[in-house]
Amino acid sequence: MADKFDIFIIKELLKDPSITTLEISLKSQIPFSITHKKRRLIESKVCKKIHS
């Protein structure tokens, strides 16, 4: 189940897929370590990266 921080991170990634974890952390006031863990989990479970 997603919490409000997960939703914030997903929205930021949808707006700008190249946004850094540090930028998300600063915008959300979530500690960097937590933001990093949540982003990795979101990207591994939800997002698929397609390289061409």
mmCIF file as Biopython writes it, N, C-alpha, C and O atoms, coordinates in Angstrom:
data_model
#
loop_
_atom_site.group_PDB
_atom_site.id
_atom_site.type_symbol
_atom_site.label_atom_id
_atom_site.label_alt_id
_atom_site.label_comp_id
_atom_site.label_asym_id
_atom_site.label_entity_id
_atom_site.label_seq_id
_atom_site.pdbx_PDB_ins_code
_atom_site.Cartn_x
_atom_site.Cartn_y
_atom_site.Cartn_z
_atom_site.occupancy
_atom_site.B_iso_or_equiv
_atom_site.auth_seq_id
_atom_site.auth_asym_id
_atom_site.pdbx_PDB_model_num
ATOM 1   N N  . MET A ? 1  ? 0.846  -1.178 0.000   1.0 0.0 1  A 1 
ATOM 2   C CA . MET A ? 1  ? 0.000  0.000  0.000   1.0 0.0 1  A 1 
ATOM 3   C C  . MET A ? 1  ? 0.893  1.244  0.000   1.0 0.0 1  A 1 
ATOM 4   O O  . MET A ? 1  ? 1.855  1.332  0.763   1.0 0.0 1  A 1 
ATOM 5   N N  . ALA A ? 2  ? 0.567  2.176  -0.845  1.0 0.0 2  A 1 
ATOM 6   C CA . ALA A ? 2  ? 1.357  3.399  -0.978  1.0 0.0 2  A 1 
ATOM 7   C C  . ALA A ? 2  ? 0.957  4.413  0.080   1.0 0.0 2  A 1 
ATOM 8   O O  . ALA A ? 2  ? -0.224 4.595  0.378   1.0 0.0 2  A 1 
ATOM 9   N N  . ASP A ? 3  ? 1.976  5.076  0.645   1.0 0.0 3  A 1 
ATOM 10  C CA . ASP A ? 3  ? 1.690  6.159  1.571   1.0 0.0 3  A 1 
ATOM 11  C C  . ASP A ? 3  ? 1.841  7.498  0.846   1.0 0.0 3  A 1 
ATOM 12  O O  . ASP A ? 3  ? 2.115  7.524  -0.354  1.0 0.0 3  A 1 
ATOM 13  N N  . LYS A ? 4  ? 1.665  8.604  1.565   1.0 0.0 4  A 1 
ATOM 14  C CA . LYS A ? 4  ? 1.689  9.910  0.916   1.0 0.0 4  A 1 
ATOM 15  C C  . LYS A ? 4  ? 3.063  10.231 0.332   1.0 0.0 4  A 1 
ATOM 16  O O  . LYS A ? 4  ? 3.159  10.959 -0.655  1.0 0.0 4  A 1 
ATOM 17  N N  . PHE A ? 5  ? 4.126  9.692  0.933   1.0 0.0 5  A 1 
ATOM 18  C CA . PHE A ? 5  ? 5.461  9.933  0.391   1.0 0.0 5  A 1 
ATOM 19  C C  . PHE A ? 5  ? 5.666  9.177  -0.915  1.0 0.0 5  A 1 
ATOM 20  O O  . PHE A ? 5  ? 6.264  9.707  -1.851  1.0 0.0 5  A 1 
ATOM 21  N N  . ASP A ? 6  ? 5.174  7.945  -0.983  1.0 0.0 6  A 1 
ATOM 22  C CA . ASP A ? 6  ? 5.262  7.170  -2.222  1.0 0.0 6  A 1 
ATOM 23  C C  . ASP A ? 6  ? 4.533  7.893  -3.351  1.0 0.0 6  A 1 
ATOM 24  O O  . ASP A ? 6  ? 5.039  7.991  -4.469  1.0 0.0 6  A 1 
ATOM 25  N N  . ILE A ? 7  ? 3.360  8.388  -3.050  1.0 0.0 7  A 1 
ATOM 26  C CA . ILE A ? 7  ? 2.561  9.094  -4.055  1.0 0.0 7  A 1 
ATOM 27  C C  . ILE A ? 7  ? 3.274  10.356 -4.519  1.0 0.0 7  A 1 
ATOM 28  O O  . ILE A ? 7  ? 3.282  10.667 -5.710  1.0 0.0 7  A 1 
ATOM 29  N N  . PHE A ? 8  ? 3.874  11.085 -3.579  1.0 0.0 8  A 1 
ATOM 30  C CA . PHE A ? 8  ? 4.636  12.285 -3.938  1.0 0.0 8  A 1 
ATOM 31  C C  . PHE A ? 8  ? 5.790  11.935 -4.873  1.0 0.0 8  A 1 
ATOM 32  O O  . PHE A ? 8  ? 5.999  12.602 -5.887  1.0 0.0 8  A 1 
ATOM 33  N N  . ILE A ? 9  ? 6.532  10.894 -4.532  1.0 0.0 9  A 1 
ATOM 34  C CA . ILE A ? 9  ? 7.672  10.478 -5.355  1.0 0.0 9  A 1 
ATOM 35  C C  . ILE A ? 9  ? 7.202  10.070 -6.746  1.0 0.0 9  A 1 
ATOM 36  O O  . ILE A ? 9  ? 7.821  10.453 -7.739  1.0 0.0 9  A 1 
ATOM 37  N N  . ILE A ? 10 ? 6.132  9.309  -6.836  1.0 0.0 10 A 1 
ATOM 38  C CA . ILE A ? 10 ? 5.595  8.889  -8.131  1.0 0.0 10 A 1 
ATOM 39  C C  . ILE A ? 10 ? 5.180  10.097 -8.963  1.0 0.0 10 A 1 
ATOM 40  O O  . ILE A ? 10 ? 5.479  10.157 -10.155 1.0 0.0 10 A 1 
ATOM 41  N N  . LYS A ? 11 ? 4.495  11.059 -8.349  1.0 0.0 11 A 1 
ATOM 42  C CA . LYS A ? 11 ? 4.077  12.269 -9.072  1.0 0.0 11 A 1 
ATOM 43  C C  . LYS A ? 11 ? 5.287  13.036 -9.600  1.0 0.0 11 A 1 
ATOM 44  O O  . LYS A ? 11 ? 5.281  13.508 -10.737 1.0 0.0 11 A 1 
ATOM 45  N N  . GLU A ? 12 ? 6.313  13.156 -8.779  1.0 0.0 12 A 1 
ATOM 46  C CA . GLU A ? 12 ? 7.520  13.865 -9.213  1.0 0.0 12 A 1 
ATOM 47  C C  . GLU A ? 12 ? 8.201  13.131 -10.367 1.0 0.0 12 A 1 
ATOM 48  O O  . GLU A ? 12 ? 8.680  13.765 -11.307 1.0 0.0 12 A 1 
ATOM 49  N N  . LEU A ? 13 ? 8.246  11.816 -10.301 1.0 0.0 13 A 1 
ATOM 50  C CA . LEU A ? 13 ? 8.852  11.036 -11.383 1.0 0.0 13 A 1 
ATOM 51  C C  . LEU A ? 13 ? 8.045  11.134 -12.670 1.0 0.0 13 A 1 
ATOM 52  O O  . LEU A ? 13 ? 8.609  11.129 -13.764 1.0 0.0 13 A 1 
ATOM 53  N N  . LEU A ? 14 ? 6.729  11.224 -12.539 1.0 0.0 14 A 1 
ATOM 54  C CA . LEU A ? 14 ? 5.895  11.370 -13.731 1.0 0.0 14 A 1 
ATOM 55  C C  . LEU A ? 14 ? 6.080  12.744 -14.372 1.0 0.0 14 A 1 
ATOM 56  O O  . LEU A ? 14 ? 6.065  12.871 -15.596 1.0 0.0 14 A 1 
ATOM 57  N N  . LYS A ? 15 ? 6.253  13.766 -13.542 1.0 0.0 15 A 1 
ATOM 58  C CA . LYS A ? 15 ? 6.479  15.118 -14.063 1.0 0.0 15 A 1 
ATOM 59  C C  . LYS A ? 15 ? 7.821  15.215 -14.772 1.0 0.0 15 A 1 
ATOM 60  O O  . LYS A ? 15 ? 7.930  15.799 -15.850 1.0 0.0 15 A 1 
ATOM 61  N N  . ASP A ? 16 ? 8.845  14.630 -14.148 1.0 0.0 16 A 1 
ATOM 62  C CA . ASP A ? 16 ? 10.208 14.727 -14.679 1.0 0.0 16 A 1 
ATOM 63  C C  . ASP A ? 16 ? 10.961 13.437 -14.368 1.0 0.0 16 A 1 
ATOM 64  O O  . ASP A ? 16 ? 11.505 13.288 -13.273 1.0 0.0 16 A 1 
ATOM 65  N N  . PRO A ? 17 ? 10.998 12.510 -15.312 1.0 0.0 17 A 1 
ATOM 66  C CA . PRO A ? 17 ? 11.662 11.220 -15.059 1.0 0.0 17 A 1 
ATOM 67  C C  . PRO A ? 17 ? 13.163 11.331 -14.769 1.0 0.0 17 A 1 
ATOM 68  O O  . PRO A ? 17 ? 13.755 10.400 -14.222 1.0 0.0 17 A 1 
ATOM 69  N N  . SER A ? 18 ? 13.776 12.447 -15.126 1.0 0.0 18 A 1 
ATOM 70  C CA . SER A ? 18 ? 15.212 12.594 -14.893 1.0 0.0 18 A 1 
ATOM 71  C C  . SER A ? 18 ? 15.528 13.312 -13.578 1.0 0.0 18 A 1 
ATOM 72  O O  . SER A ? 18 ? 16.687 13.635 -13.318 1.0 0.0 18 A 1 
ATOM 73  N N  . ILE A ? 19 ? 14.526 13.561 -12.758 1.0 0.0 19 A 1 
ATOM 74  C CA . ILE A ? 19 ? 14.734 14.234 -11.480 1.0 0.0 19 A 1 
ATOM 75  C C  . ILE A ? 19 ? 15.613 13.370 -10.585 1.0 0.0 19 A 1 
ATOM 76  O O  . ILE A ? 19 ? 15.491 12.145 -10.576 1.0 0.0 19 A 1 
ATOM 77  N N  . THR A ? 20 ? 16.493 14.012 -9.839  1.0 0.0 20 A 1 
ATOM 78  C CA . THR A ? 20 ? 17.380 13.254 -8.957  1.0 0.0 20 A 1 
ATOM 79  C C  . THR A ? 20 ? 16.686 12.956 -7.636  1.0 0.0 20 A 1 
ATOM 80  O O  . THR A ? 20 ? 15.722 13.620 -7.255  1.0 0.0 20 A 1 
ATOM 81  N N  . THR A ? 21 ? 17.188 11.965 -6.962  1.0 0.0 21 A 1 
ATOM 82  C CA . THR A ? 21 ? 16.654 11.609 -5.655  1.0 0.0 21 A 1 
ATOM 83  C C  . THR A ? 21 ? 16.857 12.751 -4.668  1.0 0.0 21 A 1 
ATOM 84  O O  . THR A ? 21 ? 16.003 13.001 -3.818  1.0 0.0 21 A 1 
ATOM 85  N N  . LEU A ? 22 ? 17.972 13.435 -4.780  1.0 0.0 22 A 1 
ATOM 86  C CA . LEU A ? 22 ? 18.243 14.568 -3.896  1.0 0.0 22 A 1 
ATOM 87  C C  . LEU A ? 22 ? 17.202 15.676 -4.104  1.0 0.0 22 A 1 
ATOM 88  O O  . LEU A ? 22 ? 16.726 16.265 -3.133  1.0 0.0 22 A 1 
ATOM 89  N N  . GLU A ? 23 ? 16.852 15.958 -5.345  1.0 0.0 23 A 1 
ATOM 90  C CA . GLU A ? 23 ? 15.838 16.984 -5.621  1.0 0.0 23 A 1 
ATOM 91  C C  . GLU A ? 23 ? 14.487 16.595 -5.031  1.0 0.0 23 A 1 
ATOM 92  O O  . GLU A ? 23 ? 13.792 17.434 -4.457  1.0 0.0 23 A 1 
ATOM 93  N N  . ILE A ? 24 ? 14.120 15.333 -5.171  1.0 0.0 24 A 1 
ATOM 94  C CA . ILE A ? 24 ? 12.861 14.864 -4.583  1.0 0.0 24 A 1 
ATOM 95  C C  . ILE A ? 24 ? 12.911 15.005 -3.069  1.0 0.0 24 A 1 
ATOM 96  O O  . ILE A ? 24 ? 11.945 15.446 -2.448  1.0 0.0 24 A 1 
ATOM 97  N N  . SER A ? 25 ? 14.027 14.633 -2.485  1.0 0.0 25 A 1 
ATOM 98  C CA . SER A ? 25 ? 14.190 14.716 -1.037  1.0 0.0 25 A 1 
ATOM 99  C C  . SER A ? 25 ? 14.056 16.153 -0.549  1.0 0.0 25 A 1 
ATOM 100 O O  . SER A ? 25 ? 13.390 16.412 0.453   1.0 0.0 25 A 1 
ATOM 101 N N  . LEU A ? 26 ? 14.681 17.077 -1.247  1.0 0.0 26 A 1 
ATOM 102 C CA . LEU A ? 26 ? 14.602 18.482 -0.849  1.0 0.0 26 A 1 
ATOM 103 C C  . LEU A ? 26 ? 13.191 19.045 -1.003  1.0 0.0 26 A 1 
ATOM 104 O O  . LEU A ? 26 ? 12.727 19.800 -0.149  1.0 0.0 26 A 1 
ATOM 105 N N  . LYS A ? 27 ? 12.511 18.681 -2.084  1.0 0.0 27 A 1 
ATOM 106 C CA . LYS A ? 27 ? 11.139 19.159 -2.305  1.0 0.0 27 A 1 
ATOM 107 C C  . LYS A ? 27 ? 10.168 18.620 -1.269  1.0 0.0 27 A 1 
ATOM 108 O O  . LYS A ? 27 ? 9.263  19.330 -0.830  1.0 0.0 27 A 1 
ATOM 109 N N  . SER A ? 28 ? 10.352 17.382 -0.884  1.0 0.0 28 A 1 
ATOM 110 C CA . SER A ? 28 ? 9.387  16.715 -0.012  1.0 0.0 28 A 1 
ATOM 111 C C  . SER A ? 28 ? 9.722  16.817 1.468   1.0 0.0 28 A 1 
ATOM 112 O O  . SER A ? 28 ? 8.890  16.506 2.321   1.0 0.0 28 A 1 
ATOM 113 N N  . GLN A ? 29 ? 10.948 17.254 1.775   1.0 0.0 29 A 1 
ATOM 114 C CA . GLN A ? 29 ? 11.425 17.307 3.158   1.0 0.0 29 A 1 
ATOM 115 C C  . GLN A ? 29 ? 11.527 15.908 3.789   1.0 0.0 29 A 1 
ATOM 116 O O  . GLN A ? 29 ? 11.519 15.772 5.012   1.0 0.0 29 A 1 
ATOM 117 N N  . ILE A ? 30 ? 11.621 14.886 2.953   1.0 0.0 30 A 1 
ATOM 118 C CA . ILE A ? 30 ? 11.830 13.517 3.424   1.0 0.0 30 A 1 
ATOM 119 C C  . ILE A ? 30 ? 13.345 13.307 3.456   1.0 0.0 30 A 1 
ATOM 120 O O  . ILE A ? 30 ? 14.031 13.706 2.515   1.0 0.0 30 A 1 
ATOM 121 N N  . PRO A ? 31 ? 13.878 12.697 4.501   1.0 0.0 31 A 1 
ATOM 122 C CA . PRO A ? 31 ? 15.326 12.432 4.525   1.0 0.0 31 A 1 
ATOM 123 C C  . PRO A ? 31 ? 15.782 11.673 3.277   1.0 0.0 31 A 1 
ATOM 124 O O  . PRO A ? 31 ? 15.068 10.817 2.755   1.0 0.0 31 A 1 
ATOM 125 N N  . PHE A ? 32 ? 16.988 12.009 2.813   1.0 0.0 32 A 1 
ATOM 126 C CA . PHE A ? 32 ? 17.512 11.426 1.580   1.0 0.0 32 A 1 
ATOM 127 C C  . PHE A ? 32 ? 17.512 9.907  1.621   1.0 0.0 32 A 1 
ATOM 128 O O  . PHE A ? 32 ? 17.140 9.268  0.637   1.0 0.0 32 A 1 
ATOM 129 N N  . SER A ? 33 ? 17.919 9.319  2.732   1.0 0.0 33 A 1 
ATOM 130 C CA . SER A ? 33 ? 18.026 7.853  2.805   1.0 0.0 33 A 1 
ATOM 131 C C  . SER A ? 33 ? 16.662 7.188  2.604   1.0 0.0 33 A 1 
ATOM 132 O O  . SER A ? 33 ? 16.564 6.160  1.934   1.0 0.0 33 A 1 
ATOM 133 N N  . ILE A ? 34 ? 15.631 7.765  3.172   1.0 0.0 34 A 1 
ATOM 134 C CA . ILE A ? 34 ? 14.280 7.213  3.019   1.0 0.0 34 A 1 
ATOM 135 C C  . ILE A ? 34 ? 13.792 7.412  1.581   1.0 0.0 34 A 1 
ATOM 136 O O  . ILE A ? 34 ? 13.211 6.506  0.983   1.0 0.0 34 A 1 
ATOM 137 N N  . THR A ? 35 ? 14.031 8.598  1.038   1.0 0.0 35 A 1 
ATOM 138 C CA . THR A ? 35 ? 13.640 8.881  -0.342  1.0 0.0 35 A 1 
ATOM 139 C C  . THR A ? 35 ? 14.318 7.913  -1.297  1.0 0.0 35 A 1 
ATOM 140 O O  . THR A ? 35 ? 13.691 7.399  -2.223  1.0 0.0 35 A 1 
ATOM 141 N N  . HIS A ? 36 ? 15.600 7.669  -1.068  1.0 0.0 36 A 1 
ATOM 142 C CA . HIS A ? 36 ? 16.364 6.760  -1.930  1.0 0.0 36 A 1 
ATOM 143 C C  . HIS A ? 36 ? 15.784 5.340  -1.886  1.0 0.0 36 A 1 
ATOM 144 O O  . HIS A ? 36 ? 15.591 4.714  -2.928  1.0 0.0 36 A 1 
ATOM 145 N N  . LYS A ? 37 ? 15.510 4.840  -0.682  1.0 0.0 37 A 1 
ATOM 146 C CA . LYS A ? 37 ? 14.942 3.498  -0.544  1.0 0.0 37 A 1 
ATOM 147 C C  . LYS A ? 37 ? 13.574 3.399  -1.207  1.0 0.0 37 A 1 
ATOM 148 O O  . LYS A ? 37 ? 13.285 2.433  -1.912  1.0 0.0 37 A 1 
ATOM 149 N N  . LYS A ? 38 ? 12.733 4.409  -0.975  1.0 0.0 38 A 1 
ATOM 150 C CA . LYS A ? 38 ? 11.386 4.399  -1.552  1.0 0.0 38 A 1 
ATOM 151 C C  . LYS A ? 38 ? 11.448 4.479  -3.076  1.0 0.0 38 A 1 
ATOM 152 O O  . LYS A ? 38 ? 10.711 3.773  -3.764  1.0 0.0 38 A 1 
ATOM 153 N N  . ARG A ? 39 ? 12.321 5.333  -3.604  1.0 0.0 39 A 1 
ATOM 154 C CA . ARG A ? 39 ? 12.424 5.464  -5.056  1.0 0.0 39 A 1 
ATOM 155 C C  . ARG A ? 39 ? 12.893 4.155  -5.695  1.0 0.0 39 A 1 
ATOM 156 O O  . ARG A ? 39 ? 12.349 3.723  -6.710  1.0 0.0 39 A 1 
ATOM 157 N N  . ARG A ? 40 ? 13.904 3.531  -5.094  1.0 0.0 40 A 1 
ATOM 158 C CA . ARG A ? 40 ? 14.385 2.245  -5.627  1.0 0.0 40 A 1 
ATOM 159 C C  . ARG A ? 40 ? 13.280 1.205  -5.639  1.0 0.0 40 A 1 
ATOM 160 O O  . ARG A ? 40 ? 13.132 0.460  -6.607  1.0 0.0 40 A 1 
ATOM 161 N N  . LEU A ? 41 ? 12.501 1.152  -4.560  1.0 0.0 41 A 1 
ATOM 162 C CA . LEU A ? 41 ? 11.408 0.192  -4.480  1.0 0.0 41 A 1 
ATOM 163 C C  . LEU A ? 41 ? 10.342 0.498  -5.536  1.0 0.0 41 A 1 
ATOM 164 O O  . LEU A ? 41 ? 9.862  -0.403 -6.224  1.0 0.0 41 A 1 
ATOM 165 N N  . ILE A ? 42 ? 9.982  1.767  -5.656  1.0 0.0 42 A 1 
ATOM 166 C CA . ILE A ? 42 ? 8.971  2.175  -6.641  1.0 0.0 42 A 1 
ATOM 167 C C  . ILE A ? 42 ? 9.440  1.819  -8.047  1.0 0.0 42 A 1 
ATOM 168 O O  . ILE A ? 42 ? 8.688  1.242  -8.831  1.0 0.0 42 A 1 
ATOM 169 N N  . GLU A ? 43 ? 10.683 2.165  -8.362  1.0 0.0 43 A 1 
ATOM 170 C CA . GLU A ? 43 ? 11.187 1.900  -9.708  1.0 0.0 43 A 1 
ATOM 171 C C  . GLU A ? 43 ? 11.305 0.407  -9.989  1.0 0.0 43 A 1 
ATOM 172 O O  . GLU A ? 43 ? 11.112 -0.019 -11.128 1.0 0.0 43 A 1 
ATOM 173 N N  . SER A ? 44 ? 11.612 -0.376 -8.996  1.0 0.0 44 A 1 
ATOM 174 C CA . SER A ? 44 ? 11.749 -1.809 -9.240  1.0 0.0 44 A 1 
ATOM 175 C C  . SER A ? 44 ? 10.400 -2.508 -9.360  1.0 0.0 44 A 1 
ATOM 176 O O  . SER A ? 44 ? 10.275 -3.496 -10.084 1.0 0.0 44 A 1 
ATOM 177 N N  . LYS A ? 45 ? 9.400  -2.005 -8.661  1.0 0.0 45 A 1 
ATOM 178 C CA . LYS A ? 45 ? 8.086  -2.650 -8.654  1.0 0.0 45 A 1 
ATOM 179 C C  . LYS A ? 45 ? 7.111  -2.055 -9.658  1.0 0.0 45 A 1 
ATOM 180 O O  . LYS A ? 45 ? 6.298  -2.778 -10.234 1.0 0.0 45 A 1 
ATOM 181 N N  . VAL A ? 46 ? 7.183  -0.748 -9.875  1.0 0.0 46 A 1 
ATOM 182 C CA . VAL A ? 46 ? 6.151  -0.055 -10.645 1.0 0.0 46 A 1 
ATOM 183 C C  . VAL A ? 46 ? 6.628  0.381  -12.014 1.0 0.0 46 A 1 
ATOM 184 O O  . VAL A ? 46 ? 5.938  0.180  -13.013 1.0 0.0 46 A 1 
ATOM 185 N N  . CYS A ? 47 ? 7.793  0.970  -12.060 1.0 0.0 47 A 1 
ATOM 186 C CA . CYS A ? 47 ? 8.275  1.587  -13.295 1.0 0.0 47 A 1 
ATOM 187 C C  . CYS A ? 47 ? 9.142  0.619  -14.091 1.0 0.0 47 A 1 
ATOM 188 O O  . CYS A ? 47 ? 9.883  -0.186 -13.527 1.0 0.0 47 A 1 
ATOM 189 N N  . LYS A ? 48 ? 9.036  0.716  -15.386 1.0 0.0 48 A 1 
ATOM 190 C CA . LYS A ? 48 ? 9.916  -0.028 -16.266 1.0 0.0 48 A 1 
ATOM 191 C C  . LYS A ? 48 ? 10.674 0.987  -17.094 1.0 0.0 48 A 1 
ATOM 192 O O  . LYS A ? 48 ? 10.092 1.915  -17.655 1.0 0.0 48 A 1 
ATOM 193 N N  . LYS A ? 49 ? 11.968 0.800  -17.161 1.0 0.0 49 A 1 
ATOM 194 C CA . LYS A ? 49 ? 12.794 1.684  -17.975 1.0 0.0 49 A 1 
ATOM 195 C C  . LYS A ? 49 ? 12.979 1.034  -19.326 1.0 0.0 49 A 1 
ATOM 196 O O  . LYS A ? 49 ? 13.351 -0.136 -19.414 1.0 0.0 49 A 1 
ATOM 197 N N  . ILE A ? 50 ? 12.722 1.783  -20.371 1.0 0.0 50 A 1 
ATOM 198 C CA . ILE A ? 50 ? 12.886 1.282  -21.724 1.0 0.0 50 A 1 
ATOM 199 C C  . ILE A ? 50 ? 14.014 2.098  -22.379 1.0 0.0 50 A 1 
ATOM 200 O O  . ILE A ? 50 ? 13.928 3.321  -22.492 1.0 0.0 50 A 1 
ATOM 201 N N  . HIS A ? 51 ? 15.045 1.408  -22.797 1.0 0.0 51 A 1 
ATOM 202 C CA . HIS A ? 51 ? 16.177 2.064  -23.440 1.0 0.0 51 A 1 
ATOM 203 C C  . HIS A ? 51 ? 16.124 1.730  -24.919 1.0 0.0 51 A 1 
ATOM 204 O O  . HIS A ? 51 ? 15.924 0.584  -25.321 1.0 0.0 51 A 1 
ATOM 205 N N  . SER A ? 52 ? 16.306 2.759  -25.702 1.0 0.0 52 A 1 
ATOM 206 C CA . SER A ? 52 ? 16.319 2.504  -27.149 1.0 0.0 52 A 1 
ATOM 207 C C  . SER A ? 52 ? 17.583 3.031  -27.767 1.0 0.0 52 A 1 
ATOM 208 O O  . SER A ? 52 ? 17.775 2.910  -28.977 1.0 0.0 52 A 1 
#
